[in-house]
Amino acid sequence: MKIIYNPSFESQLIDILNYIALDKPSASIKFALELEKLILKIPTFPFKYKQSFYFENKNIRDMTYKKYTITYEVNLDNNTIEILKIFNRNKPNIEKI
């Protein structure tokens, strides 16, 4: 399956990485690399994570990493996984995608 990154995800991730880097740049790099490894494993078992709490769609899933939720959509027809959002799981800011 092909992984697609939604522009909202990319923007949110950059904001998170910049925030982490203010305190410790090496932690920001480590966060990005570990998150990338997890995302690249999604196609192996795309329904491993629970259905999203934020959307009423069985193909949208919530993966957690550290204190963040990563929301992604599995599209079997197109053979794609779209990484939609990343947000602090204690402060969701979910708008329509």
N, C-alpha and C positions, 0 to 999 in steps of 0.2 A: 504494500500500500504506500501511496505517496503522501508525504506530510506537507501540508500547506499552512503557512503562518498568516493569520489574519492581521491586517495593519494595526488593529486595536491592541492585539497581543504584543506586537513588536514595540509599540509606543509605551505600553504599560511596563514591559520588561526593561526597557531602557531607563525609565524613571526609577524603577526599583534598583537596578544596578548602580545608577548614579547616586542614589541615596545610600546604599551600602558602601560605596566607594568613598563617600565623605568621611566615614569612620576608618575604613580599612580597605584600601584598593585590592589587596590580595584576596580578601574575602569575597569581593564582588566577582572577581574572575573565577574563583572556586564555585560560587553559587551558579554562575552561568554554565560552567562546564558540567557540573553535576546535573543540573536541570536538563541540559541538552542530552545527556546520556539517558535520562529517564524518558524523555520525549521520543528518542529514537527507538526505544523498546516498545512503545505503544503498538506499532503494527503487528508485532508478534502475537499479541493477545489483546485486541482493541477493546474488548468488553470486560477487561479485568477490573476496572474501577467502577464504582457504583454510578447509577443513573444520577444525573445532575439534580441537585436539590433546587436549583434556580430555574429550571426549564422543564416543561412537561413533554419531554421528547426522549424516548428510550435510547436514541442514538447519541444524545449529548451526555457526556460523562464528566465527572469531577475527579481529578487526580490531585493529591496533596503532596506538597514538598515544603519541608520546614513549616513556616507559618502561612504558606500561600496555597491557594486553590487555583489549579489550572483547568480550565474548562475546554473540552474539545468535542468535536462532532465526528462521528464515524459515518461515512457515506459509502455503503457497500456497492451501490450502483456505479459510482465513479471510481471506486477503489482508492478513496482518499480519506485522510484524517486531517481535519482543519483545527488547528490550535486557535481557539477563539479569544480567551481572556486569561489574565493572571491577576489575582488580587489577594490582599490580605484577608484570610478567611474570617477574621473578626470584623472586617469593615467592607462587606461586599458593595460594590458599586456596579450593579448589573443593569445595563440598559438594553433595549432591543438590539438584536444583532441583524 
